[in-house]
Amino acid sequence: MLSRHIWCAVELTHNCHRPLLKQTSNPFLSARIQFRNAFHNRRSARRPRVEEDLGPFHIESGPLDSKSLFRPLLFTVSTASVVGCAIWEYEKLRSHAASVFRRPGNWLSVHQKKIISQFKSEPGPISKWWSSLKENEKVFYPIFALNCLVFAAWRVRSLQPVMVKYFCSNPASSAKCLPMVLSTFSHYSPLHLAANMYVLYSFMPAAVATLGKEQFVSMYLSAGVASSFASFLYKVVSKQPGLSLGASGAIMAVLSYVCVQYPDTKLSIIFLPMYTFAAGSAIKVIMGVDLAGVLFGWKFFDHAAHLGGAAFGIVWSYWASQEIWGNRDKFLQYYHTIRTNDTSR
């Protein structure tokens, strides 16, 4: 049986005049940070050190109505990530097949290897390190690197207006769709980044082993978009403007998928390893807490994004994995025809 630790971090709350920054942590999963405008709490606002790191920037605001959800909805139901990852899988298999056909016969292979080994240079340390990685690690480290690059970009003062516009999901922004993806790789707090990456690294082996690299990436990106849309929907319905960023929505999808696939997996809180509980029960409790946060309007973190990500992981487990990813052959046949025609010209 699998055994996984779930991160439990200390709650940190920041209030400032330009954005109201709230960073908290779910007892089971690190929170998706929310930036909220200062007019929600002008009287009690305090000026923390985080504001000293932020340059002056403009946060777009406007009326939150149902019309603003049309483009994000179309973007959410699109299968762009599925198509892209299916093409990635096709090209990988095509490359592997081509390399097999290019191999010489057995009676030549020994001599050819001796000749090639004389001219072939020794692989570098990076190549050796990459070759030594497991399949799930070859997916995790690129995701981790992207998150670190975005985290570093937040520290560049001249880039912060761009980061606020394109790396924070905001239903009132003129740029709605692209930030739904980019905000999944965006963290401002080092604790938020570390906690999310720890949880992702802990649950990724089981998910990649079940789904494979290509389908996992497709689910992860789609879950990030779906969780952003859930956050949009909640903010529009409740008329509560605000910015959100973080990978927690996509990670919640990975967590819920693993819990559904392996309900008897024993989980434990990192600081309390002596207490274990079944994954099937854990995901119900986590989603129950987020549902209560949505219904009662808790402001601890983006409960709607967490709930949307968890629901997406369950949907992928029971339906999308078979009905969407499982039926990609029809598209790949069409793509194969186009690619064959292009190469034959």
KOLZA-186413 format. One record per residue (C-alpha): residue number from 0; chain; y, x, z. Coordinates in Angstrom, 3 decimals, padded with zeros to 6 digits. Each point is the difference from the previous one (the first is absolute). Layout:
<rs>
+-----+--------+----------+----------+----------+
| num | chaine |       yy |       xx |       zz |
+-----+--------+----------+----------+----------+
| NUM |      A |        Y |        X |        Z |
...
+-----+--------+----------+----------+----------+
</rs>
This chain:
<rs>
+-----+--------+----------+----------+----------+
| num | chaine |       yy |       xx |       zz |
+-----+--------+----------+----------+----------+
|   0 |      A |  000.000 |  000.000 |  000.000 |
|   1 |      A |  003.483 |  001.157 | -000.778 |
|   2 |      A |  002.424 |  000.866 |  002.763 |
|   3 |      A |  003.760 |  000.044 | -000.505 |
|   4 |      A |  003.002 |  000.512 |  002.268 |
|   5 |      A |  003.070 | -002.200 | -000.278 |
|   6 |      A |  003.405 |  001.503 |  000.687 |
|   7 |      A |  002.009 | -001.299 |  002.916 |
|   8 |      A |  003.550 |  001.347 |  000.191 |
|   9 |      A |  002.980 | -000.481 |  002.292 |
|  10 |      A |  002.584 | -002.596 | -000.987 |
|  11 |      A |  003.392 |  001.382 | -000.987 |
|  12 |      A |  003.010 | -002.218 | -000.588 |
|  13 |      A |  003.281 |  001.098 | -001.564 |
|  14 |      A |  003.155 | -002.050 | -000.491 |
|  15 |      A |  002.961 |  001.176 | -002.052 |
|  16 |      A |  003.043 | -001.472 | -001.733 |
|  17 |      A | -000.843 |  000.604 | -003.645 |
|  18 |      A | -003.686 | -000.831 | -000.065 |
|  19 |      A | -001.855 | -001.247 |  003.044 |
|  20 |      A | -003.067 |  002.241 |  000.018 |
|  21 |      A | -003.087 | -001.226 |  001.795 |
|  22 |      A | -003.096 |  002.134 |  000.136 |
|  23 |      A | -002.905 | -001.314 |  001.996 |
|  24 |      A | -003.750 |  000.300 |  000.003 |
|  25 |      A | -002.701 | -002.629 | -000.058 |
|  26 |      A | -002.626 |  000.726 |  002.688 |
|  27 |      A | -002.469 |  000.314 | -002.864 |
|  28 |      A |  002.116 |  001.250 | -002.920 |
|  29 |      A |  003.362 |  001.672 | -000.316 |
|  30 |      A |  002.781 | -002.352 | -000.907 |
|  31 |      A |  001.771 | -000.436 | -003.269 |
|  32 |      A |  003.574 |  000.999 |  000.810 |
|  33 |      A |  002.721 | -002.564 | -000.470 |
|  34 |      A |  003.661 |  000.690 | -000.512 |
|  35 |      A |  002.164 | -002.969 |  000.914 |
|  36 |      A |  003.738 | -000.425 | -000.382 |
|  37 |      A |  002.159 |  000.449 |  003.058 |
|  38 |      A |  001.404 | -003.528 | -000.020 |
|  39 |      A | -003.249 | -001.202 |  001.603 |
|  40 |      A |  000.860 |  001.910 |  003.192 |
|  41 |      A |  003.586 |  001.222 | -000.085 |
|  42 |      A |  000.727 | -000.471 |  003.694 |
|  43 |      A | -002.921 |  001.995 |  001.325 |
|  44 |      A | -000.084 |  002.682 | -002.681 |
|  45 |      A | -000.339 |  003.608 |  001.095 |
|  46 |      A |  000.635 |  003.035 | -002.163 |
|  47 |      A | -003.120 |  002.205 | -000.013 |
|  48 |      A | -000.539 |  003.469 | -001.334 |
|  49 |      A | -001.735 | -001.311 | -003.117 |
|  50 |      A |  003.327 | -001.229 | -001.332 |
|  51 |      A |  001.311 |  003.548 |  000.069 |
|  52 |      A | -002.619 |  000.895 | -002.619 |
|  53 |      A |  000.959 | -002.876 | -002.281 |
|  54 |      A |  002.972 |  000.259 | -002.311 |
|  55 |      A |  002.117 | -003.046 | -000.877 |
|  56 |      A | -001.763 | -002.237 | -002.481 |
|  57 |      A |  000.188 | -003.540 | -001.276 |
|  58 |      A | -002.740 | -002.523 |  000.762 |
|  59 |      A | -000.093 | -002.795 | -002.549 |
|  60 |      A |  000.132 | -003.502 |  001.429 |
|  61 |      A |  000.151 | -003.422 | -001.532 |
|  62 |      A | -001.342 | -003.547 |  000.238 |
|  63 |      A | -003.697 | -000.231 |  000.761 |
|  64 |      A | -001.338 | -002.890 | -002.067 |
|  65 |      A | -003.250 | -000.820 | -001.716 |
|  66 |      A |  001.330 |  001.158 | -003.383 |
|  67 |      A |  000.069 |  003.575 |  001.270 |
|  68 |      A | -003.796 | -000.143 |  000.413 |
|  69 |      A | -000.795 | -000.721 | -003.653 |
|  70 |      A | -000.024 |  003.570 | -001.314 |
|  71 |      A | -001.764 |  001.428 |  003.079 |
|  72 |      A | -002.679 | -002.698 | -000.328 |
|  73 |      A | -000.645 |  000.885 | -003.637 |
|  74 |      A | -000.107 |  003.665 |  000.921 |
|  75 |      A | -002.479 | -000.700 |  002.821 |
|  76 |      A | -002.461 | -002.017 | -002.086 |
|  77 |      A |  000.089 |  002.506 | -002.855 |
|  78 |      A | -003.032 |  002.257 | -000.341 |
|  79 |      A |  001.900 |  003.179 | -000.874 |
|  80 |      A | -001.723 |  002.103 |  002.647 |
|  81 |      A | -003.416 | -001.358 | -000.997 |
|  82 |      A |  000.665 |  000.794 | -003.662 |
|  83 |      A |  001.288 |  003.479 |  000.776 |
|  84 |      A | -002.919 |  000.890 |  002.260 |
|  85 |      A | -002.498 | -001.454 | -002.480 |
|  86 |      A |  001.451 |  002.254 | -002.711 |
|  87 |      A | -000.201 |  002.925 |  002.437 |
|  88 |      A | -003.697 | -000.753 |  000.578 |
|  89 |      A | -000.641 | -000.375 | -003.748 |
|  90 |      A |  001.700 |  003.294 | -000.866 |
|  91 |      A | -001.908 |  001.822 |  002.749 |
|  92 |      A | -003.339 | -001.304 | -001.286 |
|  93 |      A |  000.990 |  000.787 | -003.576 |
|  94 |      A |  000.940 |  003.551 |  000.949 |
|  95 |      A | -003.261 |  000.446 |  001.890 |
|  96 |      A | -002.036 | -001.301 | -002.944 |
|  97 |      A |  001.834 |  002.306 | -002.410 |
|  98 |      A | -000.686 |  003.005 |  002.219 |
|  99 |      A | -003.712 | -000.878 |  000.069 |
| 100 |      A | -000.173 | -000.166 | -003.799 |
| 101 |      A |  001.778 |  003.343 | -000.295 |
| 102 |      A | -002.588 |  001.778 |  002.134 |
| 103 |      A | -002.275 |  002.350 | -001.955 |
| 104 |      A | -003.763 | -000.195 | -000.044 |
| 105 |      A | -002.048 |  001.434 |  002.820 |
| 106 |      A | -001.039 |  003.110 | -001.930 |
| 107 |      A |  003.672 |  000.920 | -000.502 |
| 108 |      A |  001.424 | -001.119 |  003.304 |
| 109 |      A | -001.191 |  003.001 |  002.039 |
| 110 |      A |  001.445 |  002.543 | -002.415 |
| 111 |      A |  003.186 | -001.977 | -000.448 |
| 112 |      A |  000.556 | -000.190 |  003.756 |
| 113 |      A | -000.398 |  003.760 |  000.270 |
| 114 |      A |  002.584 |  000.563 | -002.736 |
| 115 |      A |  002.446 | -002.550 |  001.426 |
| 116 |      A | -000.363 |  001.385 |  003.522 |
| 117 |      A |  001.197 |  003.409 | -001.258 |
| 118 |      A |  003.295 | -001.432 | -001.232 |
| 119 |      A |  000.484 | -002.872 |  002.409 |
| 120 |      A |  002.459 |  000.739 |  002.789 |
| 121 |      A | -000.743 | -000.758 |  003.631 |
| 122 |      A |  001.384 | -003.424 |  001.045 |
| 123 |      A |  003.036 |  000.115 |  002.268 |
| 124 |      A |  000.072 | -001.119 |  003.632 |
| 125 |      A |  001.464 | -003.385 | -000.908 |
| 126 |      A | -002.760 | -000.668 | -002.540 |
| 127 |      A | -002.647 |  001.021 |  002.524 |
| 128 |      A |  001.571 | -002.214 |  002.645 |
| 129 |      A |  000.174 | -002.981 | -002.361 |
| 130 |      A | -003.619 |  000.468 | -001.087 |
| 131 |      A | -001.119 |  000.051 |  003.621 |
| 132 |      A |  001.570 | -003.394 |  000.765 |
| 133 |      A | -001.954 | -003.221 |  000.310 |
| 134 |      A |  000.659 | -002.897 | -002.356 |
| 135 |      A |  002.052 | -001.937 |  002.543 |
| 136 |      A |  002.049 |  003.114 |  000.813 |
| 137 |      A |  000.846 |  000.459 | -003.673 |
| 138 |      A |  001.600 | -003.442 |  000.183 |
| 139 |      A |  001.601 |  000.422 |  003.410 |
| 140 |      A |  001.829 |  003.290 | -000.526 |
| 141 |      A |  001.950 | -001.113 | -003.115 |
| 142 |      A |  001.068 | -003.144 |  001.890 |
| 143 |      A |  000.904 |  002.131 |  003.007 |
| 144 |      A |  001.995 |  002.406 | -002.186 |
| 145 |      A |  001.974 | -002.846 | -001.592 |
| 146 |      A |  000.839 | -001.404 |  003.427 |
| 147 |      A |  001.146 |  003.426 |  001.180 |
| 148 |      A |  002.201 |  000.477 | -003.083 |
| 149 |      A |  001.677 | -003.360 |  000.567 |
| 150 |      A |  000.379 |  000.802 |  003.700 |
| 151 |      A |  001.734 |  003.263 | -000.942 |
| 152 |      A |  002.254 | -001.840 | -002.459 |
| 153 |      A |  001.268 | -002.181 |  002.860 |
| 154 |      A |  001.358 |  003.194 |  001.593 |
| 155 |      A |  002.219 |  000.768 | -003.016 |
| 156 |      A |  003.295 | -001.717 |  000.767 |
| 157 |      A |  001.032 | -000.358 | -003.648 |
| 158 |      A | -003.277 | -001.808 | -000.805 |
| 159 |      A |  000.179 | -002.566 |  002.795 |
| 160 |      A |  001.819 | -002.707 | -002.031 |
| 161 |      A | -002.743 |  000.283 | -002.628 |
| 162 |      A | -002.686 | -000.060 |  002.687 |
| 163 |      A |  001.450 | -003.156 |  001.569 |
| 164 |      A |  000.109 | -001.769 | -003.362 |
| 165 |      A | -003.335 |  001.042 | -001.496 |
| 166 |      A | -002.201 |  001.040 |  002.943 |
| 167 |      A |  000.711 | -002.979 |  002.271 |
| 168 |      A | -001.146 | -003.498 | -000.938 |
| 169 |      A |  002.926 | -002.412 |  000.188 |
| 170 |      A | -000.119 | -003.596 | -001.307 |
| 171 |      A |  003.803 |  000.024 | -000.389 |
| 172 |      A |  000.071 |  003.189 | -002.071 |
| 173 |      A |  000.627 |  000.119 | -003.747 |
| 174 |      A | -003.069 |  002.274 | -000.218 |
| 175 |      A | -002.879 | -002.083 |  001.317 |
| 176 |      A | -003.221 |  000.871 | -001.820 |
| 177 |      A | -000.070 |  003.805 | -000.075 |
| 178 |      A |  000.772 |  000.333 |  003.740 |
| 179 |      A | -003.004 | -002.216 |  000.729 |
| 180 |      A | -002.150 |  002.961 | -001.077 |
| 181 |      A |  002.205 |  002.919 |  001.016 |
| 182 |      A |  000.581 | -001.313 |  003.532 |
| 183 |      A | -003.758 |  000.377 |  000.580 |
| 184 |      A |  000.485 |  003.786 | -000.136 |
| 185 |      A |  003.230 |  000.017 |  002.010 |
| 186 |      A |  000.339 |  001.008 |  003.662 |
| 187 |      A |  003.150 |  001.026 |  001.822 |
| 188 |      A | -001.511 |  000.811 |  003.397 |
| 189 |      A | -002.449 |  002.930 |  000.368 |
| 190 |      A | -001.979 | -001.965 |  002.607 |
| 191 |      A | -000.303 | -002.952 | -002.386 |
| 192 |      A | -001.215 |  002.306 | -002.785 |
| 193 |      A | -002.493 |  001.832 |  002.225 |
| 194 |      A | -001.444 | -003.201 |  001.478 |
| 195 |      A | -000.455 | -001.695 | -003.373 |
| 196 |      A | -001.600 |  003.061 | -001.601 |
| 197 |      A | -002.352 |  000.395 |  002.959 |
| 198 |      A | -001.231 | -003.582 | -000.300 |
| 199 |      A | -000.327 |  000.274 | -003.776 |
| 200 |      A | -001.993 |  003.233 |  000.290 |
| 201 |      A | -002.288 | -001.596 |  002.608 |
| 202 |      A | -000.920 | -003.085 | -002.034 |
| 203 |      A |  000.150 |  001.427 | -003.511 |
| 204 |      A | -003.530 |  001.550 | -000.073 |
| 205 |      A | -001.732 | -003.363 |  000.452 |
| 206 |      A |  002.294 | -001.738 | -002.500 |
| 207 |      A | -000.308 |  002.682 | -002.707 |
| 208 |      A | -003.777 |  000.196 |  000.480 |
| 209 |      A | -000.240 | -003.744 | -000.661 |
| 210 |      A |  002.641 | -000.420 | -002.706 |
| 211 |      A |  000.179 |  003.365 | -001.729 |
| 212 |      A |  003.200 |  001.968 | -000.567 |
| 213 |      A |  001.419 | -002.063 | -002.835 |
| 214 |      A | -000.565 | -003.415 |  001.551 |
| 215 |      A |  001.308 |  001.215 |  003.362 |
| 216 |      A |  003.284 |  001.192 | -001.527 |
| 217 |      A |  000.297 | -003.304 | -001.853 |
| 218 |      A | -000.498 | -001.968 |  003.213 |
| 219 |      A |  002.368 |  002.241 |  001.967 |
| 220 |      A |  002.879 | -000.327 | -002.473 |
| 221 |      A | -000.557 | -003.733 | -000.471 |
| 222 |      A | -000.115 | -000.510 |  003.772 |
| 223 |      A |  003.308 |  001.832 |  000.391 |
| 224 |      A |  001.626 | -002.367 | -002.490 |
| 225 |      A | -001.648 | -003.080 |  001.555 |
| 226 |      A |  001.141 |  000.949 |  003.508 |
| 227 |      A |  003.555 |  000.535 | -001.274 |
| 228 |      A | -000.044 | -003.447 | -001.592 |
| 229 |      A | -001.257 | -001.530 |  003.252 |
| 230 |      A |  002.960 |  001.632 |  001.736 |
| 231 |      A |  002.354 | -001.346 | -002.699 |
| 232 |      A | -001.400 | -003.507 |  000.384 |
| 233 |      A |  000.397 |  000.014 |  003.771 |
| 234 |      A |  003.571 |  001.286 | -000.162 |
| 235 |      A |  001.020 | -002.597 | -002.583 |
| 236 |      A | -001.633 | -002.886 |  001.876 |
| 237 |      A |  001.413 |  001.069 |  003.361 |
| 238 |      A |  003.364 |  001.051 | -001.495 |
| 239 |      A | -000.236 |  003.386 |  001.721 |
| 240 |      A |  001.270 |  002.828 | -002.216 |
| 241 |      A | -001.226 |  003.516 |  000.562 |
| 242 |      A | -001.568 |  003.119 | -001.497 |
| 243 |      A | -003.609 |  001.084 |  000.468 |
| 244 |      A | -001.917 |  003.166 | -000.776 |
| 245 |      A | -003.303 |  001.610 |  000.883 |
| 246 |      A | -003.642 |  000.139 | -001.051 |
| 247 |      A | -001.259 | -002.298 |  002.763 |
| 248 |      A | -000.415 | -003.020 | -002.280 |
| 249 |      A | -002.268 |  001.910 | -002.409 |
| 250 |      A | -001.835 |  001.673 |  002.901 |
| 251 |      A | -000.600 | -003.408 |  001.578 |
| 252 |      A | -001.781 | -000.971 | -003.218 |
| 253 |      A | -002.243 |  003.078 |  000.297 |
| 254 |      A | -000.634 | -000.795 |  003.668 |
| 255 |      A | -000.866 | -003.643 | -000.623 |
| 256 |      A | -002.222 |  000.905 | -002.974 |
| 257 |      A | -002.000 |  002.467 |  002.105 |
| 258 |      A | -000.239 | -002.479 |  002.878 |
| 259 |      A | -001.336 | -002.705 | -002.319 |
| 260 |      A | -002.461 |  002.313 | -001.734 |
| 261 |      A | -001.183 |  001.611 |  003.237 |
| 262 |      A |  000.564 | -002.635 |  002.731 |
| 263 |      A | -002.300 |  001.779 |  002.477 |
| 264 |      A |  001.959 |  003.257 | -000.195 |
| 265 |      A |  001.087 |  001.131 |  003.452 |
| 266 |      A |  003.730 |  000.601 |  000.344 |
| 267 |      A |  001.913 |  001.472 |  002.914 |
| 268 |      A |  003.601 |  000.669 |  000.949 |
| 269 |      A |  000.722 |  003.718 | -000.191 |
| 270 |      A |  001.298 |  000.268 |  003.573 |
| 271 |      A | -002.817 | -002.199 |  001.370 |
| 272 |      A | -003.155 |  001.212 | -001.774 |
| 273 |      A | -002.229 | -001.410 |  002.736 |
| 274 |      A |  000.754 | -003.577 | -001.149 |
| 275 |      A | -001.568 | -000.995 | -003.311 |
| 276 |      A | -000.011 | -003.262 | -001.906 |
| 277 |      A | -001.432 | -001.315 | -003.248 |
| 278 |      A |  002.100 |  000.305 | -003.151 |
| 279 |      A | -000.615 | -003.647 | -000.904 |
| 280 |      A |  001.580 | -001.104 |  003.274 |
| 281 |      A |  002.796 |  002.581 | -000.187 |
| 282 |      A |  001.384 | -001.203 | -003.322 |
| 283 |      A |  000.095 | -003.586 |  001.299 |
| 284 |      A |  002.021 |  001.094 |  003.020 |
| 285 |      A |  002.370 |  002.127 | -002.104 |
| 286 |      A |  000.626 | -002.800 | -002.494 |
| 287 |      A |  000.406 | -002.467 |  002.869 |
| 288 |      A |  002.736 |  002.135 |  001.518 |
| 289 |      A |  001.795 |  000.297 | -003.337 |
| 290 |      A | -000.355 | -003.737 | -000.641 |
| 291 |      A |  001.549 | -000.701 |  003.399 |
| 292 |      A |  002.807 |  002.392 | -000.880 |
| 293 |      A |  000.683 | -001.935 | -003.199 |
| 294 |      A | -000.139 | -003.421 |  001.669 |
| 295 |      A |  002.119 |  000.922 |  003.010 |
| 296 |      A |  002.400 |  002.213 | -001.902 |
| 297 |      A | -000.679 |  003.211 |  001.910 |
| 298 |      A |  002.178 |  002.906 | -001.079 |
| 299 |      A | -002.204 |  002.843 |  001.204 |
| 300 |      A | -000.972 |  000.991 | -003.560 |
| 301 |      A | -000.713 | -001.529 | -003.392 |
| 302 |      A | -002.784 | -002.374 |  001.051 |
| 303 |      A |  000.061 | -001.786 | -003.365 |
| 304 |      A | -000.663 |  003.240 | -001.909 |
| 305 |      A | -002.877 |  000.893 |  002.336 |
| 306 |      A | -001.502 | -003.471 | -000.287 |
| 307 |      A |  000.390 | -000.003 | -003.784 |
| 308 |      A | -001.689 |  003.396 | -000.299 |
| 309 |      A | -002.900 | -001.005 |  002.235 |
| 310 |      A | -000.487 | -003.259 | -001.918 |
| 311 |      A |  000.040 |  001.941 | -003.277 |
| 312 |      A | -002.764 |  002.304 |  001.230 |
| 313 |      A | -002.165 | -002.986 |  000.888 |
| 314 |      A |  000.669 | -001.632 | -003.382 |
| 315 |      A | -000.911 |  003.239 | -001.742 |
| 316 |      A | -003.218 |  000.230 |  001.981 |
| 317 |      A | -001.186 | -003.536 | -000.731 |
| 318 |      A |  001.460 | -000.715 | -003.429 |
| 319 |      A |  002.242 |  002.479 | -001.818 |
| 320 |      A | -002.472 |  002.877 |  000.038 |
| 321 |      A | -002.492 | -002.048 | -002.021 |
| 322 |      A |  002.222 | -002.373 | -001.967 |
| 323 |      A |  002.834 |  002.372 | -000.944 |
| 324 |      A | -001.272 |  003.566 |  000.214 |
| 325 |      A | -003.542 | -001.054 | -000.906 |
| 326 |      A |  001.216 | -001.619 | -003.252 |
| 327 |      A |  002.035 |  002.984 | -001.189 |
| 328 |      A | -002.565 |  000.662 | -002.741 |
| 329 |      A |  001.689 | -002.538 | -002.271 |
| 330 |      A |  003.264 |  001.903 |  000.166 |
| 331 |      A | -001.746 |  003.373 | -000.335 |
| 332 |      A | -001.712 | -001.146 | -003.177 |
| 333 |      A |  003.395 | -000.864 | -001.435 |
| 334 |      A |  001.452 |  003.301 |  001.215 |
| 335 |      A | -002.987 |  001.901 | -001.450 |
| 336 |      A |  000.597 | -001.620 | -003.389 |
| 337 |      A |  003.674 |  000.966 |  000.025 |
| 338 |      A | -000.741 |  003.540 |  001.124 |
| 339 |      A | -002.749 |  000.473 | -002.565 |
| 340 |      A |  002.277 | -001.199 | -002.799 |
| 341 |      A |  002.756 |  002.372 |  001.124 |
| 342 |      A | -002.286 |  003.037 |  000.128 |
| 343 |      A | -001.593 | -000.787 | -003.372 |
| 344 |      A |  003.329 |  000.113 | -001.848 |
+-----+--------+----------+----------+----------+
</rs>
